[in-house]
């Protein structure tokens, strides 16, 4: 049933994004660190990676005989997927939990792919990683396997082999260190991916400028315009800790309190542009990333509970390594693995029912 729905989704030309979580966590979860393979449903076998903390082992979790059969009728191996179907890397910052998979797999990766990031990020990779000391230099000044492409919030960067163009907005990840918010555009819909970041209200306390720039607000201003056109498929936003961590101990991360505050800031900006646009965030897909586990802790459950107030009625999604999904504006479709189907049967059943109704309605439009 899942395979049929996914096949219909692509065949009918639904606009959205395929998301394959190669890694979802932060901290000590070295087998599942931040890395999301993203493709457009317009070109669903051509991916980019949003961060690359875990790559090959994450592909192994996703790539089996049932992996995206509507896209790959002939099964592909993890290496075939990485070498032939991943066309570039969006690196939000050069911390190892967002980069280690790219580094380790670079020896066997195919050549010609761009690493896209802010100038600070690319400099950190070139000077501290691909430098013949820590690792062979696979950058343009060495073996030339990868190109370094500086992202900008003003001029989009196109990624060869995909329909994507990308904007890169700086955000602080413990001032003065920068991380990135990437806007991905396939020509139809947009997807917003945040790396690690701290709220302006916390980060700007460390900025020496008496009138600091609200970097996160600049991201939300751009997102607000896209939401008002009903073109935002979803937002990836980090939530590293449960509530209770003091602001001065966040070091460029969010808690549920701050996630909800950021969504409130976004909503205020939307209403400032169009006061009639109430409930604009209702149903928006918000993917929670980078949860940091602690030994004996229950962070995910605590974070889910603390986000449950959800005043803007967004659709919180907690990606799981090995369970891929498709998102579009106001829509989501999961592909459940057998191991998860029993425990998630009711939740997936509800999603499937909604998807069937949507698909049948589209079929009626197309054929009648």
N, C-alpha and C positions, 0 to 999 in steps of 0.2 A: 504493500500500500504506500509506504514512504517513497519507494522508488518511482511509482506511478505519479505521485504528486510532484516530486522533483522534476520528472520528465515533462509533465504538463507545464510546470512553472517556466521552464526554459523554452519549450516549444511555442508557447503562446506569447513569448516576448515580454514577460513580466520584468519590470525594471527593479533592480536591487543588487545586492552583493552576496556572494557566497563567502562564508567565513569558516575557515578550518583552524581551530585552535591547536597550534603545535605546542604551546606552553601558556599557562595562565597565571602563574603565581609569582611571588617575589620571595626575598629572604632565602631560607634554607632549602627551598624546593628546587634543587639543581636539576631534577629530571623534568620539570615543567615550569620553565621561566618564560617571561613575556615574549610571545611570538605568535602572530596571527597571519595566516596566509589568506589573502583577500583577492577575489576575482569578481568581475562584473558578470551579471547574468547575460549581458550582451555578448560576452566573450569568455565563457565560463571555464575554460581550461588554461587560461593565462593569468598567473598570479603574481602578486608582489607580497613581500613580507613586511608587516608592520612590527618592527623590532625583531630581534633574532637571538633571544636568549637560549632557547631550545629549538633545534632545527631537525636533525636527522632522527633522533629518538622520538620527537613529536610526530614526525611523518610516519614512523613505524606504528605509532598508536592509532593513526587514522587510516593508513594504507593497508587494506586487506582486500579479500575478494569482494567485499561489499562497499568499497570506498567509491562514493559518487558514481555509481554505475550509469547514471544518465549522462555523465560527462565523459567517463572513461570506460566504454564498453569492454575494452581489453584492459585487464588490470595493469597498473603501473607500479613499479617498485618505488620505495622511498627515494633511491638515488635518481631514478628517471624523473620523478616528480620534482626534486630539487634542481637537477641539472637542466631539464628541458621545459619545465612548466613554471618555474619561478624566474621572473625577468628583472627583478631589482629589489633593493632593500631600503626601506625607510627606517633610519636609525634615529630615535628620538634623542638619545644622549649616549655617551660612551661608557657608561657603567657596565660591568661585565654581565650582570643579570639581564641585560638587554642586547648583548653583543656576543656572548661566548659561543653560541651555536654557529654564528657566521664565521668566527675565527677558526674553530676546530674543523669545520667542514670546508674551509676555503681551499685546502690543498686539492681536493677532488671536485670542487665546483667547476662549472663551465665558465669560460671567459666572456668578457664583454658586458657584464652587468653593472649598473650604476649603484653606488652607495649614496643615498640622498640624505642630507642632513644640514644643520646649521654650520656656519664656518667654524665655530668653537668645537662642535662634535667631530667634524672631519679632521681638524687639526689634532685633536686628541687621539684619534685613530691612527693618523699618519705618524705622529711623533712617539706614541707610547705603545702601539700594538704592531702595526705593519712596519717594522723598523729594523729588521734583521737581528734584533736582540731578543725581544719577547717572542717574535714570530717572523717568518719570512715576509718580505715586503711585497704584498700582492697589489699594492696601489700603483698609480700611474708613474711614479718615479722609480719603481722597482720592476717587478715582473709584468706589471700592466694587466693583470687579470681583471681588476675592478677599476672603474673610473670614480672619482669623487665629484659629486654634483651638488653645489651649494643650493639649498632651498631658500625660498623667499616668500614673504607674505604679499608681495606685489606682483611678481611675475611667475606664472605657473610653470612647472617643469613637466615635460611630457616623458613618458616611459615607453621606450620602444618595445613593440611586441604586445602591448596592452592598449586599451582605450583610455588609459588614465592620464590625467594631468594632476599635479599636486602643488598645493600651497603649504608653506611651512611658517608657522608663527612661533616666536620665542616665548617661553614661559620660564619662570624661575623654579629650579629644583634645589632649594637651599642656596640663596643668594651668596655669591654672584654666579653660581654655576647654572647654566641654561639647559633646559630640556625643550621639547618641541610638541606643538599641536599641529598635526597634519590634516588638511582638508583634501580628500581624494574625490575626484570628479571623473565619472565615466562618460560625460556628455549628456547624461539624463538625470542622474541622482548623485547626491554627495554623501560622503561618510567622513565623520570626524574622529580622529584617533589621537588621544592624549598619551604621551609618555608620562613619567612621574612628574608631578608638579605640586607646588604649594599654593594656597590661596593668596591673592594680592594683599589681603588684610594682615596676613602673617609675614609674608616675604618682604613687603615694603618697609617693615619696621627696621630691617637691616640695611636698606638702601640709604646711602649718604646724601643723595639728592633731596633737597627739601620739598620738591614737588615730583615724586617718583611716578613713572608711567605704570598704569594698571595693565600689565601684560595680559592677564587672563581675560579682563574685560574686553580687550581688543579681539580676542578669539570669539567671545560671546556676541560681540557686535556683528561679526561676519556670519556667525551661525544664525543669528536672529533673522537676517535677511533671507537666508536659505529656508528657514522654517516657515516664514511668511509666504514663501512660494510653494510650500508643501513638497520640498525636494530633499529633505534630510532623512536618509535611511536609518541613521543611528549615530550614537556617540559611544566611543570607548573611553571610560574615565576610571582612573585608579582610585582605590580605597584600601590603603595598605593596612590600616589599623582599625579596630573597634573604638568606639568612644571611650574617653577616659585618659587618652594620651594628651599630655599638656602641649599647647601650641609650640612652646619653645623646644619640645622634644620630637616634633614631627619631622624635622630636617627635610622639608620639601615633599611632604606627602599629605594625603587627605584621610579623614575619618568620615563616618556617615553624617555626622553633624555638618561637616564642611561640604560633602557632596550635595546634601539638600540645600545648603546655603548657596552653592554655585548654581544649582538649577533655579533657585529663587532669583539670583542675579540675572540669569539668562531671561527668565520670564519678565522681569522688570524692563529689560532692554527691548523686548518684543513689544510690550505695552507702550513704551515710550515712542516707538515708531508707529504703532497702530493701536490706539486705545480700545478699538473694538475687537482686537484679536485675543479675547479671553479663551482660556482652556487650550491654547496653542500647543502646549506640551503634552496634553493628554494622548496616551498611546505611543509617545516617542520611545523608540528602543534605546535603552541606556545599558551598555554592557559594562559590568563591574570587573575591573582587572587588578592584578598585582596585590592580591591579599597575601599578607605575610603571616605564615603560620608560626606558632611557637610550640615547643615541646609540651604536650599535654593540653594545649589550648584548643578552643573551639571558635576560632575567629570568624569563619565563614557563617556559621549559624548566628553568631552575635551580630555580625554586620547585616545579615538579611533581616534580622529582627529590628535592628535600629533604623533600617531604611523603610520599614513597613508603614510608617505614618504617611509617607508619599503624598504630600499635599497636592502635587501637580499631576498625579495619576499617570506618571510615566511607566513604561514597561521595563522594569529592571530584569536584566538577564545576567546570570552568572555562568559564563562559558566554562565548559569542561573539556579537558584534553581528551581527544578521541570522539567527541560528539560535534559534528559540524552542523551549520544552519545557514539559512538565507534570510536576510533582512531587507525590507523596503520601507518606505514611509508608512508607518502605522501597521506594518505586517511583519510576521516572523514565522518561519517554518523550520522545525528541527528534524534532523535525521537521527533517530535513536538507534544506538547499538543494541544488540541482543542483551548484553549484560545489564543494560539499564532499563529495558522495557518493562520488566515486572514492577520495579519500584516506582517508575515514573508513568505507569500505564494510564492513570487517570489524567495527569497533566498533559501528556502527549496526545491522549485521545481528544481532549478539548481543543488542542491546537489543530489536530487533524480535521475535526469537525468544521472548525472555522475555515480552514484551508479548502475543504471540499466545497463549501458554499461559495467561497470566493472564486474558485476555479470554475465551478459550474456556471456561475453568473457570467464569467468572462467567456466561456464557451458559447453561451446563448448569444452574447453580443457578436462574437466572431462569426458564428455560423448562421445566425438568423437576423 
